[in-house]
Amino acid sequence: MTISTPLYQKLASDYRLAIERGLLAVGSRFPSIRTLQARHDMSPSTAIQVCRRLESEGYLEARARSGNFVRKPKPKINSALTEPKANTPLDPAQFVGINSQITELIAKGRQAPVSVNLSRADCAPALYPGKELQGIMARVVRTKPNILISMPPNSGNSELRENLSKRAIANGIVIEPENIVVTQGCIEALNLALRAVTQSGGIVAIESPTYYGLLQILESLGLKALEIPTSPRTGISLEALEQALKSIEPISAVVVIPNLQNPLGSSMPEENKFKLVELCEKFNVPLIEDDTYSMLENYGVAPRALKSWDKSGNVIHCASLHKVIAPGLRLGWITAGKWHKRVEMLKYVQSQNNEDLPQQVASKFIESSDFERYLKRLRQTLSNQRAEVAACILNHFPEGTKVNEPNGGLFLWVELPNSIDSRELFEACLAEKILIAPGTMFANSNHFKNFLRMNCGWPFNPEIERAIKRIGDICKQMELAN
């Protein structure tokens, strides 16, 4: 099956090229929504998507009551990160000390006096809708005075599950609210999914690199990790995964982050997503999807989830709200397909039901008109911050440093010259009260010793600029020493 390119993407690409070639002058008025409709015979929503995409890429500037105007786009950053070798021999060996290594790094970061934290994967508190959530919470407590002294509902608040079900449609998922279980963030959802489909000693295929929290979960459950090469542009290598499914048995599950992968920032092409679902279905291997960041995609057009191609219940979809709405809510959710009943039971045994108050607050915010306005503002802010951090890195880091260019999200993946060890860099930066996330946290292999994940969720300011410049100076000193 071939997945065709959506019309809005094709048209946005055409207009982008016209702007880059000077056919549409900087400062000129861009065609209106009505003009685009008539010119290309398309719906108003498609025309709006074209404009939103160009705006998010920096080619358009929306002016109140005046329309869209062509602007000079930001310069491209050096995004040609090294691609993995798909034919690298796979090693299903159990992790050796990965959990202790991650725990040690996290503990050091928490215990040390830190002035600038570039290791995190969240936004500055001011970027979250604090006032709106406080107002909603006050109204909920006022209208439902017994909410804190009443037992929370099984599997989650019904209104929240209904709103999550409605929003999932944008990602191509059609799911009944009763097939959703609310969790303590996505990390609990992943834990439940793995416990539902694996047994201790089983092999789980994962992306390499991947979110270090997943590595910790795997080891805590006594599971072995099979690291599959993963591209910083297109995600997990389907070729390498298929070879693993054919030659290594039995693989208990496959876990991937298809949209804005952590830490790479990559998003799988639609055709690859379809093939991945088909591949796991063919080999009868459960596919677990981590959808923590897709609401932060630049373009405001929800990317399709792997679950949208699931016809047999083989895909377990795990998602998060706390990264997008507010970390303090600690809300996530899971729809587990054929394992739904087992996940319900495991959730009750593991942590029972989530508190009802945060769920009601999140639900009412999601269904309000404020939510989409907030998301649009957040995406644009993060886009600007990523560009500023990337430019600063390339200005101050050693020659040969490369930075990815994700379509959204909270962080950048940075490739340093081969001679620089990010673990040693971590120690040197910590001595200067700067906290970074070295690439060695994101894989059991030693393939990412010269990589960093850098946070872009906090406003770029002189303090962050000085910290990045200092990291660059340390990198240059390390390069000279080697």
C-alpha angles and dihedrals in degrees: 000000000000118000109218121223111257114251094241091056093050093048093045088053091051093050091044089056091048091053093047091051092049095246087125107043123226108259095024122124114263118226112277124245090257092050092049090050093053096040096050101025095237140134124271091248092055091049090050090051090053091054094044092052094049090046092051090050091053098251097111135044118203113217121195112259090349106079131230125328130196114251135185107265122234113263116267115257124225098272102158096114118178112277118227122245107250092202095058109132110262121231118199091186117143116259113272111211096326092131093050090047093052092043091051093051093046092047092050091051092050096046098045122083101255124192099176121028113198094159099076128100102213140081130259109270091245091063093059121083095255099154094046092050092047090052092049092047092052091051093048093050091046095050095038106036093169096055094105095048097045128087112258117242122267115265092001144305110315095223092051092049090050092051091047089051091053093048092048089065088073088061091050094258118134106192135156115240091237089061091063123090117196114224143185093268128307092294091068090045090055091046091053092046093052093045089051097055107027142058129211111284094027124135119243122192112222138173118265112248102027142159108299091222088067090053089054092049092051093052093044089055093048093247129147120231124223107198113215118198110255127199121228086222108038107017130231118017106250090194093057093042093051090050090051093049090051098045107029118061136227106013106183099200146344119230121195141162101215098178122053092346117217116263101001098051090219124146121206117238113249092249091054091051091053092048091049092054090046092048095052091045090052093053093038092237119146113247116213116199121202108203102177101133111026093107086064094062108134099235101058089232110117112239117231115264123226086241090066090073095045113117101164105041092257095128119079110202117206120185142174139216102178096074090053106033107022134328091219093065092063093201130157136146143211136205107194106187112206090005095056097114093047092050091050090054094045092049091054092048094044103045108340117220128346119247110272100221098067090045093054091047092051092045095053092047093049093052094047125094088239091071099069092043089051092049093050091051092047094049092051092047092050091047090055093045093049090051092050094048092046093050091048092050093050091047096052109024123086121283111275095039112140130199127196122235107220124190091239142321140103107291150038128229110223126199113204127195111286094250093065118089110207092205090059088044089053091056093046093049093047089057086059092049092254118127121206135171109238119212091242089075092066103057141026090225121079093238095110103046090121096050136093135192110219125198119233098174095100124073112268107248139158091272093056091043091053091047093052091047090051091050088052091051091051090049091052091050090050090049092053091047090055 
